[in-house]
Amino acid sequence: MLYQLLQVPGGAYGDGLIAMSVLGTGIMYAYRILSPWLIDYLRLTSEELKVVAHIHWVLSSCLLVSATVTPIAINRLVGLGAGIFLIRYAIFQGRYHPQSTMAQVWVYLGLLEIAGIRTYWIDTVIGRLFAGPLLPWRAPIASVVAYFLYILPWERWGWSKRPWQNAACILPLIYLWESRAEIYPVGLLITAGFYTFVAKVSKEFRLTYISVILIDWALFSWFLNLHLTDALWFVIPIGFSLLYVAQFDPSLRQLQMKASRHWLRLLSCGLICGWAIVFHQDTAFIPGLFSIVAIFAGLALRVRAFLYVGAGTFFITSFYQLVIFSLRYSFFKWIVGLLVGIVFISVAANFETRHEQLNSLLRNTSEELQEWE
């Protein structure tokens, strides 16, 4: 066949490679199906025939995948058929295999070949649907398929479940990348739900970070669709995502990681409140609202970081608004100065008369705060 292909003028290299792959696939199956007769005829053992069939699988797969990067005129569907037989051969080699590692390797090879021959089904009806109307829904559909790949009883059917579950985890990410410019927020949430499910079933908490990223992505898309272009809308989900990590990450929940949890909470809460202070100070309601929410959250949850950031945001906002108020209304500047002076005098007088009580109160408060998160 190779000689005949070389005689063709112009050389349709893709079609020639596919033809060679089909020939190798046929010989491979002939060795496996006719092995009871070939063992005596060729005077080979069954293991030696199996090795020869495996060599034909490798060569045919390489030829078929190589054809995807060359011009293909007429044999695209033939290549798809050959690919299906090669994939089936590899995957079924991993079924009931005596060696667990080799069983998984064969399944991985079959799954990789599925990815390698995608070119052949692009022109089919399903391929055109995925490239057209279903393009924004590629990742959600892949998540549904991945869900079934993950939960099916592979071990009962003779395969190791690990390759299938690993493929299920990767599949939505591939289609998510391919449809990243077209995907809808609802599709992102469906994909996030799949990774939350996998994290819960496999008890791999860090898989939920993929869900957090996808949820943030969906929120950003919704904000843009609603023309909410203020940066604070985008900072808030990032801050809450960091808070989620600080609150639930298993490694950060260990006792010796208390300081790291505290600093991460300070960073996440400070990011939101600090952004509100710097860019929304003219509207006192926004940083004031965030400060009050942070203070009450700190008191309710006994979390120092929330209390510190909330109190700091409240005082900075109050001082800034007080200065603006004084500059705009000069008469009230004297009243404000008088009130501030009275407050300082009262604090100084109480400090002198109740020095020990205040020290005891501050000491007790400091010790109690150290016991908080």
N, C-alpha and C positions, 0 to 999 in steps of 0.2 A: 504493500500500500504506500509506503514511503517513496518507493521508486516511482510509482504512478503519479503521486502528488507532485514530485519534482519535475515531471514532464509537462505539467499544466502551465501554459504561458500566462504570465502576469501573477500567478501564485496567490490564490486566496488563502493567506496563511492561517487566518482564524478558522476557516472551514476545514482546512487540512489538519490542524491540531485537534479539532473536535472529532474528525473522522478517526484519527489515530487513537484518541481517547476512547471512542466507542469500541474500536477493535480490542484495545487492552481490557476494557470492562467486560466484553464478551468472553475473552480468554480467561479472565479472572474467575468469572462465574462457572465457566466450563471446568476449570480445575477443581472447584469446590463441589459442584453438583455431580460430576463424573468421577470423583475421587475413588469410589470402590473399584472401578474398572481400570483407572489410570495407574493405581498403585501396582497392580500386577504387570501392566503393559510397560510402564516406564521403570519398574523396579525401584520405586522410591517409597519411602515411608509416608504415612499420612502427615506427619509434622513437616517433612520436606516439601510435600505438595502445598501445605498451608503457607510455608515461607514463600514459595514461588507465586502463589496467589496474592500474598501481601505485596510482593515486589510489583506485580502488575497493578495493584491498587495505587501504590505510590506513583508509578509512572503515569498512569491514566489520570490521576488527580492533578499532577503537575502539568500535564498537557492541557487539561480542561481549564485550569485556572489561568495558565499562560495565554490561552486563547482569548480571555476577557480583555486583554490589553492590545489586541490586534483587530483589524477589520474583519467583521463576520458578515457574509452576504446572505446565506440562506439556511444555515444549520443551527440557528439559535435555539429552536425548540428541541432539536436533536441533542444539543448540548445540555439543555435542561433535563431531558430524560436520562442521559448518561449520568448527570450529576446526582439525580435522585437515586439511581442504582448504587453509585459510589458512596453516597451518604448512608444509605441503608446498610451497605456492607460494613462500613466502619462502626456504625452504632450497634449493629447486632454482634460485632466481634466483642463488644464490651458486655454483652449479656451472658450471664452464667460463666464468666471468665474465672479460671481458678486463682489468678493473681489479681488482687484488688487494685494495685497501682496500674497495671496494664489495662485493666477493664476501664478505669477512669480515663486513661490516655486515649484509648480508642473512641470513647464517647466524645472527648474534647476534640479529637481530630474530625469526627463527623460533624460536630457543631461548627467548627472553624470552616469546614468545607461548605456548609450552608451559607456562611458569610462570603466565602470566596466566589461562589457562582451566582451571586445576586444579579449580575448583569444579564443572565439568561432569562429571568422572569420579569424584567422591567417592562418588556413589550407585551406581556400577557395582560388579560383583563384586570387581574388583581394588581399587577404592577402599575397599570395606568391609573387605577383608582387611587393607589397610594401616592402617586406622583401628582394627582390632580385634586379632586374633591376631598379626599381623605388626608391630604397632607397635614392640616392642622391637628388632626386626630391620630397621627401616627403613634405618639407616645402613650396616650390613653389606651389605644387598642393593644399596643405592645404590653402595657401594664396588665390588661385583662389576660392576655396570653401567658404572660410571665406568672400571674397568679396561679393558673392551672398547672404550669410547669412546676411550680414550687410545691403544690399540695398533692399532686398525683402520687400514688403508691409505687414509686419506681422500684423499691427494694422487693416488694411483693412480685413484681414483674421480672425480676432478675437483674436489674441494673443497680449500680450505686447511685444514691440520690444526690451526692455532692455535685457532680458536673451539671446536672439539670438545674439545681438550685442556684449554683453560681451563674449559669447562663441566664436564669430568670432575673437575677439581680442586675446583670449588665445590659440586657436587652432594652429596657425602657430608656436607659441613658443614651444608647446609640441613636434611637429614633428621636429622643429629645434633642440631641445635638443637630440632627438633620433637619428638624422642623422648628428650630429655635426662633426663626424670624416670623413664623406663621402661627405658632401654637396659641390657643386661647387660654385665658386664666383658669377656666373650668378644667381644661385638660391638665394643667399644671397641678391643680388640687387633686385630681384623680390619681395622677402619678405619685404625688406626695402621700396619698392614702395607701398606695401599694407599699411604699418603703416603710411607712409606719407599721403596717401589718407584718412585714418581714422582720422588722426590728423587734416586735413583740413576740413573734413565734420563735425566732432564733435567739432571743435575749441578747441581741447585739445592739446596745443602746445607741451607739454612734451612727448607726444607719438612719436614725431619726434626724441627724443633721442634714441629710439630703432632703428630707421632708421640710425642714425649716427653711432651707435655701429655696426650695420650690414654692413654698407658701409666700415667702418674701417676694419672689419673682412675680407671682400672681397678684400680690397687692400692688407692686409697682406698676404692673400693666393696667390694673383697674384705676389707679391714681392718674395715669397718663390719659386713659380713656375718658375720665371725668374732668380732665384739664386741671387737676390739682398739682400744680408745678412747684409749689413752695417746697424747699428742701426739707423742711421739718417733717413733712409727710413721709419722706423716705428715710429720715434718720430714726423715727420712732420704731419701725419694724426691726431695724438693725439693732437698736438698743434692747428691745425685748428679746431678740434672738440671743444676744449675749447673756441676758438675764436667765434665759432658759438653760443655757449651758452651765452657768454658775449654780443654778438651783438643782439640776437633775443629773449632771454628769457624774457617773459612779466614782471616778477617780477624785473628783473635787469634793465629793461628799465624805471622804475619809477625814478623820479627826485631825490628822497632821496637815491637812490642806485647808484649814480654816482661814489662814491668812490669805491664801490665793483666792478663795471664794470671796473674801471681803474686798480685795482689790479689784476683782473682776466685776463685782456688783457696783463698786464705786465708778469704774470705767463706764459700764453700761448705763447706769442711772445718770452719771455726770454727763455723758454724751447727749442725752435727751434734754436734761435741764440746762446744761451749758449752752447748747445750741439755741434754746429758747431765750436764754439771757442775752446772748450776743446779738442775735438777729431779730428778736421780737420784743426788745425791751421797751420800744415805744408803745407797744400794746401791753400794758401791765397785766391784763387778764390772763394771757397765755403763760408767761413764766410763773405768775402767781398760782394759777391752777395746777401746774405741774408740781410746784413746791408743796402745796397743800396735800395733793395726792401722795407724794413721796413721804411726807411726814406721817400721815395717817397709815400708810403702808408699813413704814418702819415701826410705828407703835403697835400696830395690830399683829405684825409678823415677828416682832422683836428682832429686827434686822438693823444693825448700826449704820450700814452704808446708806440705806434709804433715808434714815433720820438725819444723818450728817448732810447729805446732798440736799435734801428737802429744806432743812433749816438754813443752810448756806444760801440756797437759791432765794428763799424768802427774805433773808436779811439784805442780800445784794439788791433784789428788786425793790424792797422797801426804801433802802437808802437812795437808790437811783431816782425813784419817783419822788422822794422827799426833796432831793436836790433840784430836780426839774420843777417841782411845785414852788420851791422858794425862788428860783430864778424867774419864773413867769409872774409871780405875785410877790412883789418886793415887800409889801406891808406884812404879809404872813411870814416872811423870813424872820422877822424879829420875834414873832409869836413862837415859831418853831424853835428858834434858838433859846428862847426863855424856857420852853417846855423841856428841851434837851438838858439845859443847865440844871433845872429842878430835878430831873431824873438822876443826873450824875451826883448831885449833892445828896439826894436821898440814898443812893447806893453807897456812897462813901460813908455816910452816917451810920447806916445799918451794918456796914462792914466793920466799923470800929466797935460798935456796941455788941454785935453778935459774931465776932470773929471766929470763935470756936464752933458755934453752931453751923456757920457757913462752910467752914473747913470740913466738918463732919458730913454735911450734906453733899458737898462736892466729892468727897472721898467715897461715900456710899454709892453715889450716882455713877462714878467712874467704875467702881467694882461691879456694879450691876450691869453696866453697858458691856463690860468685858465678857460677861456670861452670855450676851446676845450673840446671834449669828454675825 
